[in-house]
């Protein structure tokens, strides 16, 4: 039985919006895109992909990844993206999806992901995809959080843990730092069987 792991980049004030490029996500007038790039932390977290059976994406993140990564033939991450099974939660996309090894998850995203978890196999990694991650958190589907926490405060932007969501406790499983000061922290729900609550 696979686990659902939320894998994301966060600033100290919890912003997850547009870590990779200036034009990645300008919603809400966000002007700080590309904030994670100078820290080169992803190369230190690459081991997270080793136990991944599939990637889970929301529509926006999937479309962004597809528009960028297939063109980056010199990146080892491109091959991982192309060859790994991808499940995409969307109510607006239609099949066939443009990136190979992609399957559209129709209907309620949390129910679809909970059904996937019940199948034998490796972990499911939610990359970015803030809206999808939050919907899974609210429905107790997330088993682990792998957070890359950057020594940076932006003061604005979309956050993984927004105001107004119910409180929940996490238990620290492991922690390490990169040479650039990024903390790579792994958390699990504090109460067994209460993933995301």
N, C-alpha and C positions, 0 to 999 in steps of 0.2 A: 504494500500500500504506500503510495507516494505522499509526500508532504507538500504543502504550499509554502514557499519561501518568498517573502517580499524583499527584493534586493534593490536598494536605491541609494542615491547620493543625497545628502542633506547638509545644509549649512547649520551653524550652531543655533540659529533661530528657526530651524525646521523647514526652510525653503527647499523644495525639490524641483522647482520649475527651471527648465532649460539649462541643465548643467553643461551640455556639450558644445553648443554653438550659439553665436549671437542671434541668429535668426531662427532658432529652434522652436521657441514658443513665446510669442509677444502678447499673449492674452493679458488683458488688464493693463496694457501699457508697460509691460515688464521690459526693462532695458539692461538687465544684467546677464543676459544669456552668455554661456560659455564660461561661467565662473569656476567650474571644476577643472577645466583643461590645464591650467598651470601647475596643478598639484600632481598630475600623472598617477593618481591613486588606483585606477582600474587595473593596472598591470600587477598590483599587489593583491588584488581580490580575485584574480582570474581563476583561482582554485575552486571558486564557488560553482563554476560551470561543470566541473568534473562529475558531480553526482546528479546533474540535471537530465531528466528524461525529456522535458519539454519546456518551452517558454510560453508564458501567458501574457498576452498584450490586450490593452484596450485599443479602440479604433485609432485614436489620435497618435499614440506611440507607435503602433504598427505601421501606419502610413508614413510617419517620419522616418522610422528605421528603413523601410523599403525605399524611400526616396534618397537615402544617403549611403547605406552600407554596401549594396551591390556594386557601387562605383568604386569602392575602396578595396581594390584587389590586392593591395600590398599589406593589408591588415589581416592578422590571423583570426580576428573576431568576425570578419566577413564569412569565412568558411564555417565557423561555428553557427552563425545565424542561418546560413543557407542550408546546412545539413541537419540542424536540430528541428524536431517537430515543433510547430508553433500553433497555438490555439488563440483565436482572436475573438474577443467579446464585442459584439456590435449589433445594433438594431438597424443600421443603415447600409452596411456593406453587403455585397452580393458575391456569391461564388461563381466562377472560380476566383480565388484570391491571387494577386500577382506574384507573390513570393512563393517559391517551391516549398513543399512540406508545411503548408498552412491550411488550417481547418477553421471554418467559421463556427463559433458557438452562438447559436440563436437562443432567444428567450432570455430568461433570468440568468445573469452571469454567475451569481453565487451558487445557484442550483446546478448549473452546468459544471462549474469547477468542483463542487462537492461530489458530483457523480464521477468525474475524472479521478479524484483522490481515491475513490473506492477500488479502482483498477490496480492490479499489481504493477510495480515498476518503480522507476526512480522519481526524484523530486520534480516539482513544477516550480519554475522560477518566474515570479512576476517582476518584470524589469520596467522601472519607471511606472507608467500607467497609473497615475495617482487616483483617478476616479475608480478604476477597477480595484485597486488595492484597498481603497476606503470601503467600497461595497463589500468586499470579502471580509474585511475586518469587522464590519458591523454585523455580519452574519456568522461569525465564529468559524471562518474557514481557514484563516492564516495560522500556520503552525510555527513559523519562525520568521524573524526579521534580521536581515543582514544589512546593516546600515553603515555606509561610509560617511562619517561625520567630519566635515571640513572646518578648519579654524578660520571661519569667515562669517560675518553677520551682514545680511543684505537689507534687512528692515522692511522688505516687501516681497511679495511673490506667493505662489501657491504652495501650500504646506502639506506634508503627508498627514499630520495630525491637526486638523483644523479646529477652530473654536466651535463649540456646540456639540461635539461628539461625546458620547458617554465615556467616563473615565475607565481605565483598565490598567492592571499592573503587569509588568514584564519581569522576567528573571534573566540576568546576565549569564550567558553560556560561555562566551570567550571574548577576548579583547586583544587587539594589537595595534601598533601605530606604524605608519609609513615614515620614511625619512623626511617627507614634506609636512608632517604634523597631522595627517588625516588619521582619525581613529576608526578602525574597522571593528565594529561591535556586533556580536550576534546575541539576539534575545529570543526567548520563547515566552509564551503566556505563563504567568506565574502559577496558575492552577492547572494541573494536568487535565486534559479533556475540555478545557475552556479556551480553545484557540481564539485569540482576538478579543477576549473579554477580560 
